[in-house]
Amino acid sequence: MSASTKRVRVTYEGELALVTLTRPEQHNGMDFAMLDAVLDAQRQLRKRRDIRAILLRGEGPSFCAGLDFKSVTREPLGAALRLPQLLAPWRNSFQQWSLGWRDLGAPVIAAIHGNCFGAGLQLALGADVRFATPDARLSVMEAKWGLVPDMGGAVLMRELIRVDVAKELTMTGRIVSGSQAHELGLVTHVVEDPEAEARTLAAELATRSPDSVAASKFLLHDAWGQGGEAVAAAERRWQRALIGFSNFRASLKRNQGTDTPFTPRSVRR
């Protein structure tokens, strides 16, 4: 099964969903059509309780080289219609580009290669785990255009790196390698073949209760940056969603050596 647009292709391999940016000739530079296609992919996957993991990747030489300014400036009407979102007191479509992946119960794994700049980096940061090649090139590129990251980057960086490091990367727009990004905490693993490693992790995650995986994801999102009592409350909330239900019972039986199947995920935001 697959669903495609001119910018994003969503395909399924059993319980694994593959979301591929399909603008290779532009290093998967983001234009408005790609932004809309990514949000459509998120909406599609939010309905799929059977999906156990999502692999986020880019076709061609790069993961995503960031906002395609030339393309966007050729659409003044589209830009004018979207700019008022910056005034709204809620999450806008630009922020949904990255933060929307956090609302999905299935873990999202990004496979990074080539350029991963600006909007592309923020997209990758929205994943739960990031694999990158040693020679991948990552940058909070907005400083080059006299801007700040406004597609969820500030929310996501604070969970991964020290504030002084985030300031330096944001204010300079410096490009770092995949290996340097790993040292800083921007990527989880540095490997020669990010997609192969992502698939291996997806297969490992598929051996665990889908409800437990989803609740773990949501719990840790809730926990980071909050006070102790709020975190304790989050622990209680997500544990209540698991204990006694079907996939909890299946996990107990699997630990006893039986090949009990899991049921589709029931945990959600």
PyMOL commands that set and color helices and strands:
alter all, ss='L'
color gray80, all
select helices_A, chain A and resi 24-26+32-46+69-73+76-87+93-103+119-125+141-145+153-157+163-172+178-184+194-205+210-223+228-240+246-255
alter helices_A, ss='H'
color red, helices_A
select strands_A, chain A and resi 2-4+8-13+16-21+53-58+108-112+115-117+129-132+137-139+176-177+189-190
alter strands_A, ss='S'
color yellow, strands_A
deselect
rebuild
show_as cartoon
